[in-house]
Amino acid sequence: MKKKSAEKRRHVVAWVNKAEWDQVLEYLYSTDPALQRFALQRISAWKGRYANSPVAVECTADLVRCQVLDRSGQLGGDDLVLLYGAALVRFVNLITERQQGKAARPLRRLAGNLNIPEWVVNLRHDFTHRKLPTLKWCQKGCKVVLEWLQQEYWARQLGGDPNQDWVQPGVEDEENELKQREDELVTRQKEMEAYKNARDLLISFEKEQFQAFDGQPGPNDMGSWPAPFSDMSWLLGEIKQFALESSDMLTDVLLENGFLVPTVEQLETLACDSSDGVSHTEPRIPQTFLQFWLPLLKMLNSPSFIHLLLEKLFAELKLLASEQNPHRAFYISAWISEVLVCNSVRFEYRFESKTQKKNRMKDRIFVNRIHLRWQQLLSACLDAPCVSTPHLLHLILDDMEHPLPLDTREKLLQLCSIYTRTDHIKFHASPKREQQPIYTLESLQEKLQHSSHHSHARRVLADSEMIEAPLDSLGWVQAEKAKLLRDSPWQVCSDKVLWRDYPLGKVPGQSDDPSCLMVDNYSTMTVFDQQVEFESNASHSVPGVLGQTRTAEGRLWSQSDVNKLKSGLKFF
């Protein structure tokens, strides 16, 4: 049965070989009129060789011939409308002819079954029964129909039967399965080839780095990594080009053993002793090993690569939760910590010199801060529990752009430490946060609560030494409030005031005269509807007005706007 069906599909075609078919297809959809004329001549030759030419080929040739004559400028608008109309009417009739049965069915329904836009059928109806459409609609219809023919016929015939008018939806299941297997095989071969290329490039990079390291002084005497060979720049360019094409594959290979996760032999070659001074709760990459990979990581540095790298690292750390591989888990966690530390803005670095800052920045994967996906990182970190999770969680919570409340972070870290059976990391507000001015009562209470821990410790120490506290509990609270509000526009009111007798916005001793709210120095300005010109490069300041004045580039206040503002003001 299969042999008979295969013999039945054999047929005679008008083109010499597949190369001629591909050439005609390319020239038909070219923007060069000369190439399109050549393709039309080849189709004319096909008709001379074989009378039964595919309907889709003839329709494509008719529409392309209309475009060629339109671009040549030899015909007027009315002639072009008639030419386009004949080609479009012929297309709709011939394509839907095989769908018609013994009883006539509407063309719109037949065209809808073939994914032909309904407005193209309406355009054909206008050509046949109504007023002729404009040339613009004819050109648009020709373009859409050519795209439909390319998608539904030409593109499908590259791997199918070129003698068919178009591939019908009901294709045999056996052929579909065979084509699907072929596609899967091609995809798998491409993946294997990409994997091999990625490994070869990274192994070449390691060889170049080891050659540069060979014969150099030890890590204690070496100020920086030795200069790379001349071939390194070319190799880094090849890796960058590969990363643009397949960044997922390159990142997967990087996380394999022998690359970002070093082997024992590699650590011995680089004189990195991983047994001494290693903290699994706060992992960090050895300095020499970090400098080994810095040229590659700095070259690949981009927000998309950093996001992808963190995603792959956390996914790998989650897989290691069920495996007993502390060496691999240590380096995966250490690379996560290294990336997060590079993105953090540490307050303790504010007093360092330019030289110290330069030396610190040269050992970083990236320098400029990146807007990380903090919610995804937080979820990924909690989904991959290990010994270093509290440390990684602390880095994420400390650097989030929209941080969680302090008590929430403290509780989350405590729960994480209990779950991972590690020491609890106390979360303290940063010095930068402590030095922020007090604007609201909530900020005062938060600072007062934070400072109470240190003061309570001092009082316990004083009691142990039999020293009486100079203040009682109430006086201590008042003193702490006064200390926190020093150099602030706010003051602590020690008088007993019945605040229920005062309306909102009024303080004791304030006069009922509204003029008391006026500032001492001010100037009046009259607003009219005339245009006001300002110099673009000069800034004018108005006494009594904070900030920069508005320039003529923005919208000016009109008299009606001022009246609306005045009508909305209420004095009590």
FENVENFEN-V8063 format. One record per pair of residues at least 24 apart in sequence whose C-alpha atoms are under 8 Angstrom apart, sorted by sequence separation. I is the first residue (numbers start at 0). J is the second residue. D is the distance in whole Angstrom. If there is no record, write none. Layout:
I|J|D + I|J|D
//
This chain:
62|86|6 + 207|231|7 + 341|365|6 + 342|366|7 + 39|64|7 + 61|86|6 + 62|87|8 + 341|366|7 + 342|367|7 + 343|368|7 + 518|543|8 + 530|555|8 + 309|335|7 + 338|364|7 + 342|368|5 + 373|399|6 + 389|415|6 + 204|231|7 + 341|368|8 + 342|369|6 + 373|400|8 + 388|415|7 + 389|416|6 + 35|63|7 + 36|64|8 + 58|86|7 + 528|556|8 + 91|120|7 + 309|338|8 + 527|556|8 + 528|557|5 + 204|234|7 + 526|556|7 + 527|557|6 + 528|558|6 + 14|45|6 + 36|67|7 + 58|89|7 + 203|234|8 + 204|235|8 + 388|419|8 + 393|424|8 + 526|557|7 + 527|558|6 + 13|45|5 + 35|67|7 + 58|90|6 + 91|123|7 + 115|147|7 + 389|421|8 + 447|479|7 + 526|558|7 + 13|46|7 + 27|60|8 + 259|292|8 + 305|338|8 + 386|419|6 + 393|426|8 + 447|480|7 + 200|234|7 + 385|419|6 + 386|420|8 + 389|423|8 + 390|424|8 + 13|48|6 + 32|67|6 + 88|123|5 + 384|419|7 + 386|421|7 + 389|424|7 + 526|561|8 + 13|49|5 + 27|63|7 + 87|123|6 + 447|483|8 + 12|49|7 + 200|237|8 + 201|238|8 + 443|480|8 + 446|483|8 + 32|70|8 + 88|126|7 + 200|238|7 + 13|52|8 + 54|93|7 + 55|94|8 + 84|123|7 + 88|127|8 + 54|94|7 + 443|483|8 + 197|238|8 + 84|126|6 + 197|241|8 + 284|330|7 + 282|329|6 + 283|330|8 + 437|484|7 + 282|330|8 + 284|333|6 + 279|329|6 + 282|332|7 + 283|333|5 + 284|334|7 + 437|487|7 + 80|131|8 + 197|248|7 + 282|333|5 + 283|334|7 + 436|487|7 + 80|132|8 + 193|245|8 + 197|249|6 + 201|253|8 + 218|270|7 + 281|333|8 + 80|133|7 + 84|137|7 + 87|140|8 + 217|270|7 + 283|336|7 + 284|337|7 + 80|134|6 + 83|137|6 + 87|141|7 + 194|248|6 + 198|252|7 + 282|336|7 + 283|337|7 + 340|394|7 + 344|398|8 + 79|134|7 + 83|138|8 + 193|248|7 + 194|249|8 + 197|252|7 + 332|387|7 + 336|391|6 + 339|394|7 + 343|398|6 + 335|391|8 + 339|395|7 + 77|134|8 + 80|137|7 + 201|258|8 + 212|269|8 + 242|299|8 + 250|307|8 + 513|570|8 + 76|134|7 + 83|141|7 + 194|252|7 + 246|304|8 + 250|308|7 + 254|312|8 + 336|394|8 + 239|298|7 + 332|391|8 + 235|295|7 + 239|299|6 + 247|307|8 + 251|311|7 + 250|311|8 + 224|287|8 + 235|298|7 + 320|383|7 + 300|364|7 + 320|384|7 + 300|365|7 + 306|371|7 + 314|379|8 + 317|382|7 + 318|383|8 + 320|385|7 + 224|290|6 + 306|372|8 + 310|376|8 + 313|379|6 + 317|383|4 + 224|291|8 + 260|327|6 + 297|364|5 + 302|369|6 + 309|376|8 + 313|380|7 + 316|383|6 + 317|384|7 + 296|364|6 + 297|365|6 + 302|370|8 + 218|287|7 + 293|362|7 + 310|379|8 + 314|383|8 + 260|330|6 + 293|363|8 + 313|383|7 + 256|327|8 + 259|330|8 + 260|331|7 + 293|364|6 + 290|362|7 + 289|362|8 + 62|141|6 + 62|145|7 + 208|291|7 + 346|429|7 + 346|430|7 + 346|431|6 + 59|145|7 + 59|148|7 + 55|148|7 + 55|152|7 + 282|387|7 + 280|386|6 + 281|387|6 + 279|386|7 + 280|387|4 + 56|164|8 + 279|387|6 + 280|388|8 + 53|162|6 + 55|164|5 + 280|389|8 + 281|390|6 + 52|162|8 + 53|163|6 + 54|164|6 + 55|165|7 + 280|390|7 + 53|164|5 + 24|153|7 + 280|421|8 + 12|162|7 + 10|162|8
//
